[in-house]
Amino acid sequence: MGKPWIRWSLVLVVLMFSMQGLFAIIVPTSKTTASVEQRLDAVEQQTAAAQSSADNAWMLTSAALVLMMTGPGLALFYGGLVRKKNVLSVMMQSFAMMALITILWGLVSFSLAFGPGTSFIGGFQNVFLHGVGAAPDPAYAATIPSQTFMIYQLMFAIITPALISGAFAERMKFSAMALFMVLWSIVVYSPMAHMVWGKGGLLNASLGGRFPTLDFAGGTVVHVTSGVSALVCALYMGKRLGYPKKPMPPHSVVLSFIGACMLWVGWFGFNAGSALAAGSLATSAFVATHFGAAAAAIGWGGAEWIRNGKPSALGAISGAVAGLVAITPAAGFVGPMAAMAIGLIAGVFCYFMVTVVKAKLGYDDSLDAFGVHGMGGTLGALLTGVFASSVVNPIFKDAQGNPLPSGLLEGNGHQLLNQLVGVLIAWGLAIVGTLVVLKIVDMTVGLRVSPEHEVQGLDLSQHGEEGYYWEVPA
């Protein structure tokens, strides 16, 4: 009698526990529900942290790539294009920007460019990098620290004035150059950056500017302002001694070749990094950048081949840089085929500006900063309004969130007008701002080296050293 009773008791106990487990599955307790919700929250937090880490890693890498564009990229590119007695002075100008503009950016320029302010200039809320820390600023980039955004934008602020140095190479005093660049960055670069990219900016396309100008990575902010300012500098300072009667060929196309290749590589951080995240838009901008540069190299080289009977290495690298300039404003708004079209047009157009227009007008833009950056940036900004595609980047949306046409070819002809407004503002600010700054510098420290120092070379006269020491046999 005892054994069956024990067996049935065990069976009942097992059934009770089984029913309790089944009931817990069918009707979860509050404890079970809380556990599931906590796990889902944990998964979401881990996913967000992973995305933030990936985006941050890409942006820090991009910042390093853009810095590489100034030194050694631009330093080598410009250094090879001047005569050997001026190679160090030109390189030093690029290097000086890496130091001077960094300090200026931390003190006040970042706040003027990206801090809240008016439609034309930021305020002083972020001076001394106040409030710029680990927390993201959703208005600019929601998945990376504000400090990462700040340091990435700094690299743009460094290379922009450095580009201008190509216009006055071989004839401006180092002290004048330093003062000019600091003042120019405040007077020209900061307002333009704020208008195009800053909160409440007049031309900001993503944050509701009055004239939404599409400028993905700096066609107007970087290239138009620096290129037009370069022309103003060249005209204000006058020609180098002996120009154009005395030949002044590059002393080392090899250095320029290496520098141009570094610029091409660094430009991926410049353009693809401007997506501010490691996503598909960065990929699209990366691809557009590469195709645009390649097409422009072919365009410039082909035009040169037809005109002179042979393509030159200097022409090929100049064409690639012109294509990189032109595709910069469009990189995040166009596909590969449109990028090729922009690059091809830019290569031929900039070749014409450098070889024909410059010769006819007679200005001495030593390293063709205006012909490549000023005119290439202008062309690229306008062509962005033609080729921009909502499929690539649906930046304009209706009240329901549906994508609207971006460029002329999609039916948004008004965008070409917005692009023109942005270009005209960049030209106007660059011309007026540069003239004012040049006058201030000229009246205080003086702009140009003496004729004796210009003949001697700026390496010795400004820095007391030479780029090359040739040993005399005993």
QUITA-V397632 format. One record per run of one state. SS is the DSSP state (a for helix, b for strand, c for the rest). FROM is the first residue (numbers start at 1). LEN is the number of residues. If there is no record, write none. Layout:
BEGIN
ss->SS from->FROM len->LEN
ss->SS from->FROM len->LEN
END
This chain:
BEGIN
ss->c from->1 len->1
ss->a from->2 len->25
ss->c from->27 len->3
ss->a from->30 len->52
ss->c from->82 len->2
ss->a from->84 len->31
ss->c from->115 len->2
ss->b from->117 len->1
ss->c from->118 len->4
ss->b from->122 len->1
ss->c from->123 len->4
ss->a from->127 len->3
ss->c from->130 len->7
ss->b from->137 len->1
ss->c from->138 len->3
ss->b from->141 len->1
ss->c from->142 len->4
ss->a from->146 len->19
ss->c from->165 len->7
ss->b from->172 len->1
ss->c from->173 len->1
ss->a from->174 len->24
ss->c from->198 len->6
ss->b from->204 len->1
ss->c from->205 len->8
ss->b from->213 len->1
ss->c from->214 len->5
ss->a from->219 len->19
ss->c from->238 len->15
ss->a from->253 len->23
ss->c from->276 len->4
ss->a from->280 len->29
ss->c from->309 len->4
ss->a from->313 len->16
ss->c from->329 len->7
ss->a from->336 len->26
ss->c from->362 len->7
ss->a from->369 len->19
ss->c from->388 len->9
ss->b from->397 len->1
ss->c from->398 len->5
ss->b from->403 len->1
ss->c from->404 len->4
ss->a from->408 len->3
ss->c from->411 len->3
ss->a from->414 len->31
ss->c from->445 len->3
ss->b from->448 len->1
ss->c from->449 len->2
ss->a from->451 len->6
ss->c from->457 len->1
ss->a from->458 len->6
ss->c from->464 len->11
END
